[in-house]
Amino acid sequence: MKHTTCAVVLLLSLAFSAKLAAAEGAVASLAAARDLYVSASYDDALTMLGSLAGGTRTPDEQQSIDLYRTLCLYGLGKTNEAERVIEAMLIRQPLYRASNEELSPRVQTAFQNARKRLLPGLIQKEYAEAKTAFDNKDWPAASAGFDDVLKSIVDPDITQAAGAPPLSDIKTLASGFRDLAVKMIPPPAPKVEAKPVRPVKPVYSVEDRDVIAPVAIQQRVPKYPAAVSKPLVGVVEFVVDESGAVQGPRMQMTIDPSFDSMVVAAAKKWTYQPATLDGKPVKYIKRLTISVAVSPQQQ
């Protein structure tokens, strides 16, 4: 019998040690703390939740941590401590509401009672802060503050208090000041649509419809030096640069070698008003047709 008792004590001790080691070795997270709560390991869950609190937690994350602290404290029968945590949650976020699926009727009632007790004072504080922002002409902060006041006043847990002074008066004042603050907020600057970046080309041509073509200032074509028995046609191609000067003239369609040379030499002296793109001069490749008519004595 003595050996049996010792064996039982040893097994219980080993089981407790294993559970403690598992709790200490678990990665601290809200999910792990929730699992401990679900398994009724309230003390272990509170220890883990305590390690999660504070730091760089967002308000919503802190609310989730404190909600499970509340549930664990109720599970341990520590009602006063649980109610203090609820008060801290409502002070942090007056409009906070946990899903009723997570709360027992007892905890739901505790939140409702805390709202009835705290919200009237918190609303008056919110109103005072919003009014200070309004007096300081901080219109966005004032507008947001009065919005929070109006949202808090319609909380269903304080319906009776909201229908009587001072909350009924605050509701009227907050609505009026909110509307004034909204009117004072300057409208957002008109959104300027960024123009698509146009790819820069080294040389433009007639195919570029948004480019204004160059205009001739001096474009004298030499006279054909011989009699012509049939019409002659040639094409000279050149680039008009940003200053309006001609670069690299060449005969794209020849007439005859001697006259081609004359046209190219003349083209080098031509001048133009340069082509432009969005008002800025650009290089432009131009093709000019040279027509030589039949000589009169040959007609």
PEMO-V416773 format. One record per residue. N is the residue number from 1. RES is the residue in one small letter. SS is DSSP state (helix for helix, strand for strand, loop for the rest). PHI is phi in radians with two decimals (none if undefined). Layout:
n=[N/N]
res=[RES/RES]
ss=[SS/SS]
phi=[PHI/PHI]
This chain:
n=[1/2/3/4/5/6/7/8/9/10/11/12/13/14/15/16/17/18/19/20/21/22/23/24/25/26/27/28/29/30/31/32/33/34/35/36/37/38/39/40/41/42/43/44/45/46/47/48/49/50/51/52/53/54/55/56/57/58/59/60/61/62/63/64/65/66/67/68/69/70/71/72/73/74/75/76/77/78/79/80/81/82/83/84/85/86/87/88/89/90/91/92/93/94/95/96/97/98/99/100/101/102/103/104/105/106/107/108/109/110/111/112/113/114/115/116/117/118/119/120/121/122/123/124/125/126/127/128/129/130/131/132/133/134/135/136/137/138/139/140/141/142/143/144/145/146/147/148/149/150/151/152/153/154/155/156/157/158/159/160/161/162/163/164/165/166/167/168/169/170/171/172/173/174/175/176/177/178/179/180/181/182/183/184/185/186/187/188/189/190/191/192/193/194/195/196/197/198/199/200/201/202/203/204/205/206/207/208/209/210/211/212/213/214/215/216/217/218/219/220/221/222/223/224/225/226/227/228/229/230/231/232/233/234/235/236/237/238/239/240/241/242/243/244/245/246/247/248/249/250/251/252/253/254/255/256/257/258/259/260/261/262/263/264/265/266/267/268/269/270/271/272/273/274/275/276/277/278/279/280/281/282/283/284/285/286/287/288/289/290/291/292/293/294/295/296/297/298/299]
res=[m/k/h/t/t/c/a/v/v/l/l/l/s/l/a/f/s/a/k/l/a/a/a/e/g/a/v/a/s/l/a/a/a/r/d/l/y/v/s/a/s/y/d/d/a/l/t/m/l/g/s/l/a/g/g/t/r/t/p/d/e/q/q/s/i/d/l/y/r/t/l/c/l/y/g/l/g/k/t/n/e/a/e/r/v/i/e/a/m/l/i/r/q/p/l/y/r/a/s/n/e/e/l/s/p/r/v/q/t/a/f/q/n/a/r/k/r/l/l/p/g/l/i/q/k/e/y/a/e/a/k/t/a/f/d/n/k/d/w/p/a/a/s/a/g/f/d/d/v/l/k/s/i/v/d/p/d/i/t/q/a/a/g/a/p/p/l/s/d/i/k/t/l/a/s/g/f/r/d/l/a/v/k/m/i/p/p/p/a/p/k/v/e/a/k/p/v/r/p/v/k/p/v/y/s/v/e/d/r/d/v/i/a/p/v/a/i/q/q/r/v/p/k/y/p/a/a/v/s/k/p/l/v/g/v/v/e/f/v/v/d/e/s/g/a/v/q/g/p/r/m/q/m/t/i/d/p/s/f/d/s/m/v/v/a/a/a/k/k/w/t/y/q/p/a/t/l/d/g/k/p/v/k/y/i/k/r/l/t/i/s/v/a/v/s/p/q/q/q]
ss=[loop/helix/helix/helix/helix/helix/helix/helix/helix/helix/helix/helix/helix/helix/helix/helix/helix/helix/helix/helix/helix/helix/helix/helix/helix/loop/loop/loop/loop/helix/helix/helix/helix/helix/helix/helix/helix/helix/loop/loop/loop/helix/helix/helix/helix/helix/helix/helix/helix/helix/helix/helix/loop/loop/loop/loop/loop/loop/helix/helix/helix/helix/helix/helix/helix/helix/helix/helix/helix/helix/helix/helix/helix/helix/helix/loop/loop/loop/helix/helix/helix/helix/helix/helix/helix/helix/helix/helix/helix/helix/helix/helix/loop/loop/loop/loop/loop/loop/loop/helix/helix/helix/loop/loop/helix/helix/helix/helix/helix/helix/helix/helix/helix/helix/helix/helix/helix/helix/helix/helix/helix/helix/helix/helix/helix/helix/helix/helix/helix/helix/helix/helix/helix/helix/helix/loop/loop/loop/helix/helix/helix/helix/helix/helix/helix/helix/helix/helix/helix/helix/helix/helix/helix/loop/loop/helix/helix/helix/helix/helix/helix/helix/loop/loop/loop/loop/helix/helix/helix/helix/helix/helix/helix/helix/helix/helix/helix/helix/helix/helix/helix/helix/helix/helix/loop/loop/loop/loop/loop/loop/loop/loop/loop/loop/loop/loop/loop/loop/loop/loop/loop/loop/loop/strand/loop/loop/loop/loop/loop/loop/loop/strand/loop/loop/strand/strand/strand/strand/loop/loop/loop/loop/loop/loop/loop/loop/loop/loop/loop/loop/loop/strand/strand/strand/strand/strand/strand/strand/strand/strand/loop/loop/loop/loop/strand/strand/strand/strand/strand/strand/strand/strand/strand/loop/loop/loop/helix/helix/helix/helix/helix/helix/helix/helix/helix/helix/helix/loop/loop/loop/strand/strand/strand/loop/strand/strand/strand/loop/loop/strand/strand/strand/loop/strand/strand/strand/strand/strand/strand/strand/strand/strand/loop/loop/loop/helix/helix/helix/loop]
phi=[none/-1.09/-1.14/-1.12/-1.06/-1.06/-1.12/-1.12/-1.05/-1.12/-1.09/-1.10/-1.13/-1.15/-1.11/-1.12/-1.11/-1.13/-1.14/-1.14/-1.12/-1.12/-1.14/-1.24/-1.48/-1.18/-1.22/-1.18/-2.72/-1.11/-1.11/-1.17/-1.14/-1.13/-1.11/-1.15/-1.11/-1.07/-1.49/1.16/-1.56/-1.13/-1.11/-1.10/-1.11/-1.10/-1.07/-1.17/-1.09/-1.11/-1.29/-1.52/-1.21/1.34/1.19/-1.76/-1.13/-1.31/-0.95/-1.15/-1.14/-1.14/-1.11/-1.12/-1.10/-1.21/-1.09/-1.26/-1.09/-1.04/-1.11/-1.16/-1.12/-1.13/-1.09/-1.59/1.37/-1.63/-1.09/-1.07/-1.12/-1.08/-1.18/-1.15/-1.15/-1.04/-1.06/-1.08/-1.12/-1.29/-1.15/-1.19/-2.44/-0.99/-1.63/-1.12/-2.47/-1.42/-1.11/-1.08/-1.16/-1.51/-1.94/-1.32/-0.91/-1.10/-1.25/-1.00/-1.09/-1.09/-1.15/-1.05/-1.12/-1.16/-1.11/-1.02/-1.41/-1.73/-1.02/-0.95/-1.18/-1.14/-1.14/-1.10/-1.16/-1.03/-1.10/-1.08/-1.17/-1.14/-1.18/-1.10/-1.08/-1.11/-1.12/-1.51/1.08/-1.56/-1.09/-1.07/-1.16/-1.12/-1.05/-1.14/-1.14/-1.17/-1.06/-1.10/-1.04/-1.16/-1.18/-1.17/-1.13/-1.58/-1.04/-1.11/-1.35/-2.16/-0.95/-1.13/-1.15/-1.20/-1.49/-2.27/-1.06/-1.52/-1.16/-1.11/-1.20/-1.09/-1.06/-1.13/-1.15/-1.08/-1.10/-1.16/-1.15/-1.07/-1.10/-1.14/-1.10/-1.08/-1.15/-1.46/-1.23/-1.11/-1.12/-1.10/-1.04/-1.02/-1.30/-1.61/-1.24/-1.19/-1.20/-1.04/-1.24/-1.47/-1.10/-1.48/-1.90/-1.18/-2.49/-1.84/-2.61/-1.10/-1.25/-1.53/-1.16/-1.57/-1.78/-1.44/-1.17/-1.15/-2.03/-1.19/-1.82/-2.43/-2.51/-1.56/-1.64/-1.14/-1.39/-1.13/-1.41/-2.47/-1.22/-2.14/-1.67/-2.54/-1.03/-2.06/-2.37/-2.45/-2.33/-1.82/-2.06/-2.77/-1.92/-1.66/-1.44/-1.16/-1.65/1.66/-1.48/-1.65/-2.17/0.97/-1.17/-2.68/-1.47/-1.39/-2.27/-1.42/-1.86/-2.76/-0.96/-1.17/-1.25/-0.97/-1.11/-1.14/-1.13/-1.11/-1.09/-1.16/-1.07/-1.13/-1.77/-1.21/-2.30/-2.43/-1.37/-1.12/-1.15/-2.33/-2.28/0.95/1.46/-1.89/-1.10/-2.42/-1.29/-2.54/-1.54/-2.13/-2.09/-2.06/-1.45/-1.85/-2.00/-2.00/-1.41/-1.15/-1.11/-1.02/-1.23/-1.62/-1.43]
